[in-house]
């Protein structure tokens, strides 16, 4: 039976959820909008007039600094302001001291207040449910916090290089961080088995098995990935044996192809028992669930599996691909999960659109860094694409949001971009040279900074969506009596989906 935890963090999360829904009712239309429809649906006209005045006056680098909270909203530098097209001079250099609209400053402050902090270096920035008695909390502190180690290999730098041999740069950063968190959870949960769901080619599993001495069951649906994972397991083990490493305490990962669901929990336990010769005690059969960026509904499925299976002793999961989440009242839906969100009156909530979920998967930090560096040539493509959409819709309503080739605009004129992007369309549907030189289209292209600014505002709002989804998952576990924690573990510039949800059963 779901219960309501009154600890400070759970109470704060419930307030934050209500506040986020209120904000989305006002500004959610920006998240729901398609950038390609910027000109066609005149998104600019829907912004508050004070915002439009400011955004027309400041340069993209200033907006990037402001979103990154590097400025407080006052401006005292040279900037360009757009003049009327009749002058034939699109921009004029002037000087000004610009103050940001209070409503925009308030919005940024609000987002900072209710979002999950994305700064992985802030040790105090986390949400953690604490619903136990003081006696239980003291007992928790007395529990060992030692990370399980394969002592002979833990500090072997050559082993680290071997494990990372086939790993891309992003994973090279994520795996050491994630593996240490998982190993720490395994130690606290008093279990030595881990099930890595969506394990891919087994990079994380190899780190956990060979560096920390854990038993790994890797669950992956793609048989080709499983085959590659086994091949690299064998290569690593062969190399270690040639080096003379003692692997007597190490068990290589076991790979299995199966569909993960709550109903499959017994199958996971049987597979663990069969492949690692485990005894029948609770400690031996207990295992942890790990998901490093499981896609869409797979993340919620892992949480449900953890909540319903007693042998699941801990969970570590970092979400991804939120736009693939299913929504609704069904028990199979990935959102909402918590009873708190499910019971909110319809008038107090908003449905998450595909666009809102999709933009929440992007890194505002990387986008704003480009603005600050004045390195936004590849971002101008959004203005080109929006102008192309305007032309295509004029030729036929059936061409709205049709598939065109994805291109970078750097070095291309608009006409060259249109010709390349629409190469697969019928000739009658492709913009002509005259189309690309129309006065209304040229006006649109002069407004490329407006498209850039609108996209930047969407990224400013995006953390509200991700925070809402993760708060919902947090409360789902809290309501069932577990004690979840939400904390940024990765650098968002290297790993945009950087917030880890963990829970250990007491």
Buried (B, 14 or more C-beta within 10 A) or exposed (E): EBEEBEBEBBEEBBEBBBBBBBBBEEBBEBBBBBBBBBBBBEBBEEBEEEBBEBBBBBBBBBBBBBBBEEBEBEBEEEBBEBEEEEEEEBEEEEEEEBEBBEEBBEBBEBBEEBBBBBEBEEEEBBBBBBBBEEEEEEEBEEEEEEBBBBEBBBEBEEBBEBBBEBBEEEBBBBBBBBBBBBBBBBBBBBBBBBBBBBBBBBBBBBBBBBBBBBBBBBBBEEEEBBEBBBEBBEEBBEBBEEEEBEBEEBBBBBBBEBEBEBEBBEBBBEBBBEBBEBEEEEEBBBBBBBBBBBBBBBBBBBBBBBBEBEBBBBBBBBBBBBBBBEEEEEEEBBBBBBBBBBEBEEEEBBEBBEBBBBBBBBBBBEBBBBBBEEEBEEBBBBBBBBBBBBBBBBBEEEBEEBEBEEBEBEEBEBBBBBBEBBEEBEEEBBBBEEBBEBEEBBEBBBBBBBBBBBBBBBBBBBBBBBBBBBBBBBBBBBBBBBBBBBBBBBBBEBBBBBBBBBBBBE
